[in-house]
Amino acid sequence: MADHLPKFKPGQAVTFTAGGTIAGGQVVEVGAADRTVVVAGAASLKAIGTAGFSVVAGDQVTVHLAGPVDTAKAAAAIVRGAKVEAGAAGTVQTATTG
């Protein structure tokens, strides 16, 4: 069996190109173009982390990849310890999709 080394690790900060306007702290998802991110939609299955700062389309943005501990704006109250997923407008919400 061949070795496999992950390109990025959970919790790591990685630079991407913004595919639109993104505010610092918003949850982002994989964009349509290579190495781009956009604001994640509600219950996104492509969310990868949070933006490190505010940017506009075409700017480079540092994304803190999802890991064991991260902070983001909540769409509504979340019970301590609950699993979360992307919410509307780049927020997080209590997980509803697996």
ZICOR-V379817 format. One line per field, one symbol per residue. psi: psi as a letter, one per 20 degrees, with the letter a starting at -180 (. if undefined). burial: b if it has 16 or more other ideal C-beta (glycine too) atoms within 10 Angstrom, else e. A space follows every 50 residues. Layout:
psi = ???
burial = ???
//
This chain:
psi = pqqppqhqqpiqpqprppjappqpiqpqrpahrpkqqrpqrpkpjjpibq phrqrrpiqppppoqpahprqrpqhrppppiqqrrpaqkjaqrppim.
burial = eeeeeeeeeeeeebebbbbeebeebbbbbbbeeeebbbbbbeebeebbbb bbeebeeeeebebbebeeebebeebeeeeeeeebbbbeebbbbeeeee
//
